[in-house]
């Protein structure tokens, strides 16, 4: 749902930007450049996400007992739950609790890795590729999307202090990017 909203917002921005250009040749060239920048940004973020998943696989959710899977509804005999069924349920409940704890740790770790990669991508885009605007902007967008992915995964850690740190780093990077990308070039023109 959030992804659909973001895509819609980006499409509206692209349409507004393209329509602001008067010349048809310039409009088509700007459209291609903008789409290329978006493509690079999306592929960078997907590359990082898929890379994390490939080298640090997600946890598997515990499998429910057979009696729960197939709707076995007669665990009671003479008004009491059978010991076997009760043991299966307790074991499954414990596996779910263990999964929750491990999942929070996993989300925290993925968030940290994505955060580090987003910072590296942003630094690369602002230093190594700063003369190649098209690639630099695509990398920058990819870094920002990876940062957003890191923040989202950080919310799955169930640790308020960690969430605060991740959001703070995201805010600092966003402010820094805004300054370097938009304010500094205007100061140089003066």
Helices and strands as residue ranges (DSSP letters): H 2-20, H 24-55, H 66-69, E 76-77, E 80-81, H 83-127, H 133-155, H 160-178, I 179-183, H 184-189
